[in-house]
């Protein structure tokens, strides 16, 4: 629309698109991943928490948030969120993946506290 000179229509479309995006948990997951990659951990946390508020059943959101807290050195919170991801994943392969990640995190924390 902007190329046709209809700036108002383009603006309305952009506003509606922004409103839709703000209510899409996967959009917030994407923003959280970008922020995490850029080292903007607090912003990443904000977006993961928004994604979780919008959809509490996606284990990937809890895992992503756990990974950010791990990067920040908050291993206890990371562990709690990994447990939540495991619960949300139910049974099967993903639950097993989270069991392994929890085990690895526990080993890491134990070895870090020894050194």
C-alpha positions in Angstrom: 0.0 0.0 0.0 2.8 2.4 0.7 4.1 2.1 -2.8 0.7 3.1 -4.1 0.7 6.2 -2.0 -1.9 5.0 0.4 0.1 5.7 3.6 -3.0 5.6 5.9 -4.0 2.1 4.7 -0.4 0.9 5.1 -0.3 2.3 8.5 -3.5 0.6 9.5 -2.2 -2.7 8.2 1.0 -2.3 10.1 -0.8 -1.5 13.3 -3.0 -4.6 12.9 0.0 -6.7 12.2 1.8 -5.4 15.3 -1.3 -6.2 17.4 -1.5 -9.7 16.1 2.2 -10.3 16.6 2.1 -9.0 20.2 -0.4 -11.8 21.0 1.5 -14.5 19.2 3.7 -16.5 21.7 5.9 -17.8 18.9 6.7 -14.3 17.8 7.9 -13.6 21.3 9.9 -16.8 21.3 11.6 -15.6 18.1 12.4 -12.2 19.7 13.6 -13.9 22.8 16.0 -16.0 20.7 17.3 -13.0 18.9 17.8 -11.1 22.1 19.6 -14.1 23.7 22.0 -14.4 20.7 22.7 -10.7 21.1 23.4 -11.0 24.8 20.3 -9.0 25.7 19.3 -11.5 28.4 16.8 -9.3 30.3 14.9 -8.5 27.1 15.0 -12.2 26.2 13.6 -13.1 29.6 10.8 -10.6 29.1 9.8 -12.1 25.7 10.0 -15.7 27.0 7.8 -14.7 30.0 5.3 -13.1 27.6 5.3 -16.2 25.4 4.6 -18.3 28.5 1.8 -16.0 29.6 0.2 -16.4 26.1 0.7 -20.2 26.0 1.6 -22.1 29.1 1.8 -25.5 27.4 4.8 -25.1 25.1 7.8 -26.8 26.7 10.1 -25.0 24.3 9.3 -21.7 26.0 10.3 -23.0 29.4 13.5 -24.5 28.0 14.4 -21.3 26.2 13.9 -19.3 29.4 15.9 -21.9 31.3 18.8 -21.5 28.8 18.8 -17.7 29.3 19.0 -18.1 33.1 21.7 -20.6 32.7 23.6 -18.0 30.6 23.1 -15.5 33.4 24.5 -18.0 35.9 21.2 -18.5 37.7 21.4 -22.3 37.8 18.7 -22.9 40.4 16.1 -21.0 38.3 17.4 -22.7 35.2 16.9 -26.1 36.9 13.3 -25.2 38.0 12.4 -24.2 34.4 14.0 -27.3 33.0 11.8 -29.3 35.3 8.7 -27.4 34.1 9.8 -28.0 30.5 10.0 -31.7 31.2 6.5 -31.7 32.8 5.1 -29.8 29.8 6.7 -32.2 27.4 4.8 -35.1 28.9 6.3 -38.5 28.2 8.4 -39.7 25.3 11.6 -38.4 23.6 11.4 -34.8 24.7 10.9 -35.7 28.3 14.0 -37.9 28.1 15.9 -35.0 26.6 15.0 -32.8 29.6 16.0 -35.6 32.0 19.4 -35.7 30.4 19.7 -31.9 30.4 18.7 -31.8 34.1 21.3 -34.4 34.9 24.0 -32.5 32.9 23.0 -29.3 34.7 23.2 -31.0 38.1 26.7 -32.4 37.2 27.8 -29.0 36.0 26.6 -27.2 39.2 28.2 -29.9 41.4 31.6 -29.6 39.6 31.4 -25.8 39.7 30.9 -25.7 43.4 33.9 -28.0 44.0 36.2 -25.7 42.1 
